[in-house]
Amino acid sequence: MDQNTVRQLDGLELAHTFTDKASGKDTERPELEALMKFVRNGDTVVVHSMDRLAATSTTCAASFPS
């Protein structure tokens, strides 16, 4: 089933959106890379579901170093 980003973002007021249409296991995520270059300390990142960001919590934590 295709991802429905309109439904996922419905009701949210966002300054910017970064959307990859790929599996969380996929290592080639150009929009995730763009997000990582764009985000700054103090920004809030909204993810519809954690499994959309990474396949495991360990992978997710490794994606966002402190």
HTML snippet that shows the backbone in 3Dmol.js (N, CA, C, O; Angstrom):
<script src="https://3Dmol.org/build/3Dmol-min.js"></script>
<div id="view" style="width:600px;height:400px;position:relative"></div>
<script>
const pdb = `
ATOM      1  N   MET A   1       0.836  -1.174   0.000  1.00  0.00           N
ATOM      2  CA  MET A   1       0.000   0.000   0.000  1.00  0.00           C
ATOM      3  C   MET A   1       0.886   1.244   0.000  1.00  0.00           C
ATOM      4  O   MET A   1       1.870   1.307   0.737  1.00  0.00           O
ATOM      5  N   ASP A   2       0.543   2.225  -0.817  1.00  0.00           N
ATOM      6  CA  ASP A   2       1.311   3.460  -0.900  1.00  0.00           C
ATOM      7  C   ASP A   2       1.155   4.292   0.360  1.00  0.00           C
ATOM      8  O   ASP A   2       0.114   4.262   1.016  1.00  0.00           O
ATOM      9  N   GLN A   3       2.199   5.032   0.687  1.00  0.00           N
ATOM     10  CA  GLN A   3       2.133   5.943   1.820  1.00  0.00           C
ATOM     11  C   GLN A   3       1.245   7.122   1.458  1.00  0.00           C
ATOM     12  O   GLN A   3       1.289   7.620   0.333  1.00  0.00           O
ATOM     13  N   ASN A   4       0.445   7.564   2.407  1.00  0.00           N
ATOM     14  CA  ASN A   4      -0.440   8.697   2.191  1.00  0.00           C
ATOM     15  C   ASN A   4       0.045   9.848   3.069  1.00  0.00           C
ATOM     16  O   ASN A   4      -0.399   9.992   4.208  1.00  0.00           O
ATOM     17  N   THR A   5       0.950  10.663   2.545  1.00  0.00           N
ATOM     18  CA  THR A   5       1.519  11.744   3.348  1.00  0.00           C
ATOM     19  C   THR A   5       0.502  12.827   3.670  1.00  0.00           C
ATOM     20  O   THR A   5       0.630  13.502   4.691  1.00  0.00           O
ATOM     21  N   VAL A   6      -0.501  13.007   2.828  1.00  0.00           N
ATOM     22  CA  VAL A   6      -1.537  13.998   3.113  1.00  0.00           C
ATOM     23  C   VAL A   6      -2.249  13.623   4.410  1.00  0.00           C
ATOM     24  O   VAL A   6      -2.450  14.474   5.276  1.00  0.00           O
ATOM     25  N   ARG A   7      -2.629  12.362   4.546  1.00  0.00           N
ATOM     26  CA  ARG A   7      -3.287  11.891   5.767  1.00  0.00           C
ATOM     27  C   ARG A   7      -2.343  11.969   6.962  1.00  0.00           C
ATOM     28  O   ARG A   7      -2.758  12.352   8.056  1.00  0.00           O
ATOM     29  N   GLN A   8      -1.082  11.610   6.763  1.00  0.00           N
ATOM     30  CA  GLN A   8      -0.120  11.597   7.861  1.00  0.00           C
ATOM     31  C   GLN A   8       0.158  12.998   8.392  1.00  0.00           C
ATOM     32  O   GLN A   8       0.427  13.156   9.583  1.00  0.00           O
ATOM     33  N   LEU A   9       0.100  14.009   7.543  1.00  0.00           N
ATOM     34  CA  LEU A   9       0.432  15.378   7.951  1.00  0.00           C
ATOM     35  C   LEU A   9      -0.799  16.241   8.197  1.00  0.00           C
ATOM     36  O   LEU A   9      -0.671  17.420   8.529  1.00  0.00           O
ATOM     37  N   ASP A  10      -1.982  15.672   8.038  1.00  0.00           N
ATOM     38  CA  ASP A  10      -3.223  16.414   8.191  1.00  0.00           C
ATOM     39  C   ASP A  10      -3.306  17.077   9.564  1.00  0.00           C
ATOM     40  O   ASP A  10      -3.135  16.421  10.592  1.00  0.00           O
ATOM     41  N   GLY A  11      -3.568  18.369   9.570  1.00  0.00           N
ATOM     42  CA  GLY A  11      -3.743  19.116  10.813  1.00  0.00           C
ATOM     43  C   GLY A  11      -2.462  19.661  11.423  1.00  0.00           C
ATOM     44  O   GLY A  11      -2.513  20.369  12.429  1.00  0.00           O
ATOM     45  N   LEU A  12      -1.325  19.350  10.841  1.00  0.00           N
ATOM     46  CA  LEU A  12      -0.058  19.838  11.374  1.00  0.00           C
ATOM     47  C   LEU A  12       0.370  21.108  10.638  1.00  0.00           C
ATOM     48  O   LEU A  12       0.272  21.192   9.414  1.00  0.00           O
ATOM     49  N   GLU A  13       0.840  22.083  11.394  1.00  0.00           N
ATOM     50  CA  GLU A  13       1.404  23.286  10.782  1.00  0.00           C
ATOM     51  C   GLU A  13       2.917  23.139  10.816  1.00  0.00           C
ATOM     52  O   GLU A  13       3.535  23.195  11.879  1.00  0.00           O
ATOM     53  N   LEU A  14       3.500  22.952   9.652  1.00  0.00           N
ATOM     54  CA  LEU A  14       4.934  22.686   9.547  1.00  0.00           C
ATOM     55  C   LEU A  14       5.605  23.737   8.674  1.00  0.00           C
ATOM     56  O   LEU A  14       5.074  24.132   7.636  1.00  0.00           O
ATOM     57  N   ALA A  15       6.777  24.183   9.109  1.00  0.00           N
ATOM     58  CA  ALA A  15       7.527  25.152   8.320  1.00  0.00           C
ATOM     59  C   ALA A  15       8.161  24.483   7.099  1.00  0.00           C
ATOM     60  O   ALA A  15       8.241  25.087   6.029  1.00  0.00           O
ATOM     61  N   HIS A  16       8.611  23.237   7.261  1.00  0.00           N
ATOM     62  CA  HIS A  16       9.275  22.492   6.185  1.00  0.00           C
ATOM     63  C   HIS A  16       8.886  21.026   6.302  1.00  0.00           C
ATOM     64  O   HIS A  16       8.620  20.533   7.398  1.00  0.00           O
ATOM     65  N   THR A  17       8.854  20.341   5.186  1.00  0.00           N
ATOM     66  CA  THR A  17       8.655  18.893   5.213  1.00  0.00           C
ATOM     67  C   THR A  17       9.725  18.209   4.373  1.00  0.00           C
ATOM     68  O   THR A  17      10.156  18.730   3.344  1.00  0.00           O
ATOM     69  N   PHE A  18      10.137  17.052   4.822  1.00  0.00           N
ATOM     70  CA  PHE A  18      11.113  16.218   4.126  1.00  0.00           C
ATOM     71  C   PHE A  18      10.478  14.837   4.035  1.00  0.00           C
ATOM     72  O   PHE A  18      10.211  14.215   5.064  1.00  0.00           O
ATOM     73  N   THR A  19      10.234  14.350   2.833  1.00  0.00           N
ATOM     74  CA  THR A  19       9.509  13.097   2.661  1.00  0.00           C
ATOM     75  C   THR A  19      10.263  12.147   1.744  1.00  0.00           C
ATOM     76  O   THR A  19      10.471  12.428   0.564  1.00  0.00           O
ATOM     77  N   ASP A  20      10.670  11.014   2.314  1.00  0.00           N
ATOM     78  CA  ASP A  20      11.236   9.924   1.522  1.00  0.00           C
ATOM     79  C   ASP A  20      10.154   8.875   1.357  1.00  0.00           C
ATOM     80  O   ASP A  20       9.470   8.542   2.325  1.00  0.00           O
ATOM     81  N   LYS A  21       9.985   8.351   0.164  1.00  0.00           N
ATOM     82  CA  LYS A  21       9.038   7.258  -0.083  1.00  0.00           C
ATOM     83  C   LYS A  21       9.856   5.981  -0.192  1.00  0.00           C
ATOM     84  O   LYS A  21      10.007   5.410  -1.272  1.00  0.00           O
ATOM     85  N   ALA A  22      10.383   5.543   0.960  1.00  0.00           N
ATOM     86  CA  ALA A  22      11.243   4.363   0.976  1.00  0.00           C
ATOM     87  C   ALA A  22      11.062   3.634   2.292  1.00  0.00           C
ATOM     88  O   ALA A  22      10.472   4.170   3.231  1.00  0.00           O
ATOM     89  N   SER A  23      11.557   2.443   2.360  1.00  0.00           N
ATOM     90  CA  SER A  23      11.529   1.650   3.580  1.00  0.00           C
ATOM     91  C   SER A  23      12.460   2.254   4.613  1.00  0.00           C
ATOM     92  O   SER A  23      13.474   2.856   4.260  1.00  0.00           O
ATOM     93  N   GLY A  24      12.126   2.099   5.891  1.00  0.00           N
ATOM     94  CA  GLY A  24      13.005   2.548   6.966  1.00  0.00           C
ATOM     95  C   GLY A  24      14.337   1.822   6.970  1.00  0.00           C
ATOM     96  O   GLY A  24      15.309   2.301   7.556  1.00  0.00           O
ATOM     97  N   LYS A  25      14.387   0.651   6.308  1.00  0.00           N
ATOM     98  CA  LYS A  25      15.629  -0.116   6.217  1.00  0.00           C
ATOM     99  C   LYS A  25      16.541   0.401   5.114  1.00  0.00           C
ATOM    100  O   LYS A  25      17.729   0.078   5.092  1.00  0.00           O
ATOM    101  N   ASP A  26      16.000   1.201   4.199  1.00  0.00           N
ATOM    102  CA  ASP A  26      16.762   1.703   3.062  1.00  0.00           C
ATOM    103  C   ASP A  26      17.822   2.690   3.539  1.00  0.00           C
ATOM    104  O   ASP A  26      17.515   3.622   4.282  1.00  0.00           O
ATOM    105  N   THR A  27      19.062   2.490   3.115  1.00  0.00           N
ATOM    106  CA  THR A  27      20.136   3.385   3.547  1.00  0.00           C
ATOM    107  C   THR A  27      20.265   4.617   2.662  1.00  0.00           C
ATOM    108  O   THR A  27      20.899   5.593   3.063  1.00  0.00           O
ATOM    109  N   GLU A  28      19.684   4.595   1.480  1.00  0.00           N
ATOM    110  CA  GLU A  28      19.721   5.759   0.601  1.00  0.00           C
ATOM    111  C   GLU A  28      18.439   6.555   0.805  1.00  0.00           C
ATOM    112  O   GLU A  28      17.400   6.236   0.228  1.00  0.00           O
ATOM    113  N   ARG A  29      18.523   7.600   1.636  1.00  0.00           N
ATOM    114  CA  ARG A  29      17.369   8.396   2.010  1.00  0.00           C
ATOM    115  C   ARG A  29      17.697   9.867   1.775  1.00  0.00           C
ATOM    116  O   ARG A  29      18.066  10.560   2.723  1.00  0.00           O
ATOM    117  N   PRO A  30      17.578  10.365   0.551  1.00  0.00           N
ATOM    118  CA  PRO A  30      18.000  11.733   0.243  1.00  0.00           C
ATOM    119  C   PRO A  30      17.274  12.797   1.065  1.00  0.00           C
ATOM    120  O   PRO A  30      17.882  13.802   1.434  1.00  0.00           O
ATOM    121  N   GLU A  31      16.008  12.604   1.355  1.00  0.00           N
ATOM    122  CA  GLU A  31      15.289  13.609   2.144  1.00  0.00           C
ATOM    123  C   GLU A  31      15.707  13.573   3.613  1.00  0.00           C
ATOM    124  O   GLU A  31      15.732  14.615   4.268  1.00  0.00           O
ATOM    125  N   LEU A  32      16.036  12.396   4.138  1.00  0.00           N
ATOM    126  CA  LEU A  32      16.562  12.305   5.497  1.00  0.00           C
ATOM    127  C   LEU A  32      17.917  13.011   5.578  1.00  0.00           C
ATOM    128  O   LEU A  32      18.205  13.710   6.549  1.00  0.00           O
ATOM    129  N   GLU A  33      18.733  12.822   4.561  1.00  0.00           N
ATOM    130  CA  GLU A  33      20.021  13.519   4.516  1.00  0.00           C
ATOM    131  C   GLU A  33      19.815  15.031   4.458  1.00  0.00           C
ATOM    132  O   GLU A  33      20.537  15.779   5.117  1.00  0.00           O
ATOM    133  N   ALA A  34      18.835  15.487   3.676  1.00  0.00           N
ATOM    134  CA  ALA A  34      18.531  16.922   3.592  1.00  0.00           C
ATOM    135  C   ALA A  34      18.047  17.437   4.940  1.00  0.00           C
ATOM    136  O   ALA A  34      18.428  18.529   5.359  1.00  0.00           O
ATOM    137  N   LEU A  35      17.208  16.658   5.623  1.00  0.00           N
ATOM    138  CA  LEU A  35      16.738  17.037   6.958  1.00  0.00           C
ATOM    139  C   LEU A  35      17.911  17.198   7.912  1.00  0.00           C
ATOM    140  O   LEU A  35      17.982  18.179   8.652  1.00  0.00           O
ATOM    141  N   MET A  36      18.831  16.239   7.899  1.00  0.00           N
ATOM    142  CA  MET A  36      19.974  16.283   8.810  1.00  0.00           C
ATOM    143  C   MET A  36      20.855  17.501   8.551  1.00  0.00           C
ATOM    144  O   MET A  36      21.460  18.028   9.484  1.00  0.00           O
ATOM    145  N   LYS A  37      20.938  17.953   7.313  1.00  0.00           N
ATOM    146  CA  LYS A  37      21.711  19.153   6.999  1.00  0.00           C
ATOM    147  C   LYS A  37      20.959  20.421   7.398  1.00  0.00           C
ATOM    148  O   LYS A  37      21.573  21.442   7.705  1.00  0.00           O
ATOM    149  N   PHE A  38      19.636  20.349   7.392  1.00  0.00           N
ATOM    150  CA  PHE A  38      18.793  21.512   7.644  1.00  0.00           C
ATOM    151  C   PHE A  38      18.532  21.761   9.129  1.00  0.00           C
ATOM    152  O   PHE A  38      18.547  22.907   9.578  1.00  0.00           O
ATOM    153  N   VAL A  39      18.294  20.702   9.887  1.00  0.00           N
ATOM    154  CA  VAL A  39      17.868  20.831  11.288  1.00  0.00           C
ATOM    155  C   VAL A  39      18.962  21.459  12.149  1.00  0.00           C
ATOM    156  O   VAL A  39      20.152  21.200  11.969  1.00  0.00           O
ATOM    157  N   ARG A  40      18.521  22.289  13.084  1.00  0.00           N
ATOM    158  CA  ARG A  40      19.437  22.989  13.995  1.00  0.00           C
ATOM    159  C   ARG A  40      19.029  22.728  15.431  1.00  0.00           C
ATOM    160  O   ARG A  40      17.901  22.312  15.694  1.00  0.00           O
ATOM    161  N   ASN A  41      19.938  22.967  16.357  1.00  0.00           N
ATOM    162  CA  ASN A  41      19.664  22.817  17.772  1.00  0.00           C
ATOM    163  C   ASN A  41      18.421  23.628  18.135  1.00  0.00           C
ATOM    164  O   ASN A  41      18.329  24.809  17.799  1.00  0.00           O
ATOM    165  N   GLY A  42      17.478  23.005  18.811  1.00  0.00           N
ATOM    166  CA  GLY A  42      16.244  23.672  19.191  1.00  0.00           C
ATOM    167  C   GLY A  42      15.085  23.403  18.254  1.00  0.00           C
ATOM    168  O   GLY A  42      13.940  23.685  18.605  1.00  0.00           O
ATOM    169  N   ASP A  43      15.349  22.859  17.060  1.00  0.00           N
ATOM    170  CA  ASP A  43      14.279  22.515  16.125  1.00  0.00           C
ATOM    171  C   ASP A  43      13.518  21.291  16.635  1.00  0.00           C
ATOM    172  O   ASP A  43      14.054  20.490  17.401  1.00  0.00           O
ATOM    173  N   THR A  44      12.293  21.160  16.212  1.00  0.00           N
ATOM    174  CA  THR A  44      11.473  19.987  16.519  1.00  0.00           C
ATOM    175  C   THR A  44      11.254  19.212  15.230  1.00  0.00           C
ATOM    176  O   THR A  44      10.815  19.772  14.226  1.00  0.00           O
ATOM    177  N   VAL A  45      11.562  17.923  15.260  1.00  0.00           N
ATOM    178  CA  VAL A  45      11.346  17.048  14.112  1.00  0.00           C
ATOM    179  C   VAL A  45      10.128  16.186  14.416  1.00  0.00           C
ATOM    180  O   VAL A  45      10.086  15.498  15.436  1.00  0.00           O
ATOM    181  N   VAL A  46       9.140  16.224  13.530  1.00  0.00           N
ATOM    182  CA  VAL A  46       7.915  15.442  13.687  1.00  0.00           C
ATOM    183  C   VAL A  46       7.968  14.266  12.718  1.00  0.00           C
ATOM    184  O   VAL A  46       8.152  14.451  11.515  1.00  0.00           O
ATOM    185  N   VAL A  47       7.806  13.061  13.246  1.00  0.00           N
ATOM    186  CA  VAL A  47       7.794  11.850  12.436  1.00  0.00           C
ATOM    187  C   VAL A  47       6.468  11.146  12.696  1.00  0.00           C
ATOM    188  O   VAL A  47       6.118  10.881  13.846  1.00  0.00           O
ATOM    189  N   HIS A  48       5.737  10.845  11.639  1.00  0.00           N
ATOM    190  CA  HIS A  48       4.413  10.223  11.777  1.00  0.00           C
ATOM    191  C   HIS A  48       4.479   8.932  12.584  1.00  0.00           C
ATOM    192  O   HIS A  48       3.631   8.688  13.443  1.00  0.00           O
ATOM    193  N   SER A  49       5.471   8.116  12.312  1.00  0.00           N
ATOM    194  CA  SER A  49       5.641   6.844  13.006  1.00  0.00           C
ATOM    195  C   SER A  49       7.128   6.509  13.007  1.00  0.00           C
ATOM    196  O   SER A  49       7.798   6.664  11.986  1.00  0.00           O
ATOM    197  N   MET A  50       7.645   6.055  14.134  1.00  0.00           N
ATOM    198  CA  MET A  50       9.090   5.789  14.236  1.00  0.00           C
ATOM    199  C   MET A  50       9.565   4.774  13.202  1.00  0.00           C
ATOM    200  O   MET A  50      10.711   4.844  12.758  1.00  0.00           O
ATOM    201  N   ASP A  51       8.711   3.836  12.810  1.00  0.00           N
ATOM    202  CA  ASP A  51       9.145   2.856  11.813  1.00  0.00           C
ATOM    203  C   ASP A  51       9.319   3.482  10.436  1.00  0.00           C
ATOM    204  O   ASP A  51       9.888   2.853   9.544  1.00  0.00           O
ATOM    205  N   ARG A  52       8.847   4.692  10.248  1.00  0.00           N
ATOM    206  CA  ARG A  52       9.070   5.422   8.999  1.00  0.00           C
ATOM    207  C   ARG A  52      10.468   6.032   8.976  1.00  0.00           C
ATOM    208  O   ARG A  52      11.007   6.324   7.908  1.00  0.00           O
ATOM    209  N   LEU A  53      11.052   6.223  10.155  1.00  0.00           N
ATOM    210  CA  LEU A  53      12.360   6.868  10.250  1.00  0.00           C
ATOM    211  C   LEU A  53      13.496   5.853  10.201  1.00  0.00           C
ATOM    212  O   LEU A  53      14.511   6.086   9.545  1.00  0.00           O
ATOM    213  N   ALA A  54      13.326   4.731  10.891  1.00  0.00           N
ATOM    214  CA  ALA A  54      14.382   3.719  10.953  1.00  0.00           C
ATOM    215  C   ALA A  54      13.766   2.367  11.269  1.00  0.00           C
ATOM    216  O   ALA A  54      12.684   2.292  11.852  1.00  0.00           O
ATOM    217  N   ALA A  55      14.448   1.312  10.888  1.00  0.00           N
ATOM    218  CA  ALA A  55      13.936  -0.039  11.089  1.00  0.00           C
ATOM    219  C   ALA A  55      13.979  -0.439  12.564  1.00  0.00           C
ATOM    220  O   ALA A  55      13.132  -1.210  13.017  1.00  0.00           O
ATOM    221  N   THR A  56      14.964   0.079  13.326  1.00  0.00           N
ATOM    222  CA  THR A  56      15.085  -0.254  14.743  1.00  0.00           C
ATOM    223  C   THR A  56      15.376   1.007  15.544  1.00  0.00           C
ATOM    224  O   THR A  56      15.830   2.009  14.991  1.00  0.00           O
ATOM    225  N   SER A  57      15.115   0.957  16.845  1.00  0.00           N
ATOM    226  CA  SER A  57      15.406   2.116  17.693  1.00  0.00           C
ATOM    227  C   SER A  57      16.905   2.394  17.759  1.00  0.00           C
ATOM    228  O   SER A  57      17.315   3.546  17.900  1.00  0.00           O
ATOM    229  N   THR A  58      17.717   1.358  17.660  1.00  0.00           N
ATOM    230  CA  THR A  58      19.173   1.545  17.664  1.00  0.00           C
ATOM    231  C   THR A  58      19.609   2.323  16.427  1.00  0.00           C
ATOM    232  O   THR A  58      20.420   3.244  16.523  1.00  0.00           O
ATOM    233  N   THR A  59      19.074   1.956  15.271  1.00  0.00           N
ATOM    234  CA  THR A  59      19.386   2.670  14.028  1.00  0.00           C
ATOM    235  C   THR A  59      18.905   4.103  14.110  1.00  0.00           C
ATOM    236  O   THR A  59      19.585   5.019  13.649  1.00  0.00           O
ATOM    237  N   CYS A  60      17.734   4.301  14.695  1.00  0.00           N
ATOM    238  CA  CYS A  60      17.180   5.636  14.839  1.00  0.00           C
ATOM    239  C   CYS A  60      18.081   6.507  15.712  1.00  0.00           C
ATOM    240  O   CYS A  60      18.404   7.636  15.342  1.00  0.00           O
ATOM    241  N   ALA A  61      18.485   5.985  16.864  1.00  0.00           N
ATOM    242  CA  ALA A  61      19.353   6.722  17.775  1.00  0.00           C
ATOM    243  C   ALA A  61      20.698   7.050  17.119  1.00  0.00           C
ATOM    244  O   ALA A  61      21.248   8.128  17.342  1.00  0.00           O
ATOM    245  N   ALA A  62      21.223   6.132  16.319  1.00  0.00           N
ATOM    246  CA  ALA A  62      22.489   6.363  15.636  1.00  0.00           C
ATOM    247  C   ALA A  62      22.365   7.437  14.568  1.00  0.00           C
ATOM    248  O   ALA A  62      23.357   8.076  14.219  1.00  0.00           O
ATOM    249  N   SER A  63      21.154   7.647  14.041  1.00  0.00           N
ATOM    250  CA  SER A  63      20.933   8.641  13.002  1.00  0.00           C
ATOM    251  C   SER A  63      20.991  10.068  13.536  1.00  0.00           C
ATOM    252  O   SER A  63      21.249  11.012  12.790  1.00  0.00           O
ATOM    253  N   PHE A  64      20.748  10.212  14.839  1.00  0.00           N
ATOM    254  CA  PHE A  64      20.670  11.529  15.442  1.00  0.00           C
ATOM    255  C   PHE A  64      21.652  11.646  16.602  1.00  0.00           C
ATOM    256  O   PHE A  64      21.246  11.578  17.762  1.00  0.00           O
ATOM    257  N   PRO A  65      22.933  11.820  16.305  1.00  0.00           N
ATOM    258  CA  PRO A  65      23.915  11.949  17.396  1.00  0.00           C
ATOM    259  C   PRO A  65      23.664  13.225  18.181  1.00  0.00           C
ATOM    260  O   PRO A  65      23.163  14.209  17.636  1.00  0.00           O
ATOM    261  N   SER A  66      24.010  13.209  19.452  1.00  0.00           N
ATOM    262  CA  SER A  66      23.780  14.394  20.289  1.00  0.00           C
ATOM    263  C   SER A  66      24.838  15.448  20.101  1.00  0.00           C
ATOM    264  O   SER A  66      24.781  16.501  20.737  1.00  0.00           O
TER     265      SER A  66
END
`;
const viewer = $3Dmol.createViewer("view");
viewer.addModel(pdb, "pdb");
viewer.setStyle({}, {cartoon: {color: "spectrum"}});
viewer.zoomTo();
viewer.render();
</script>
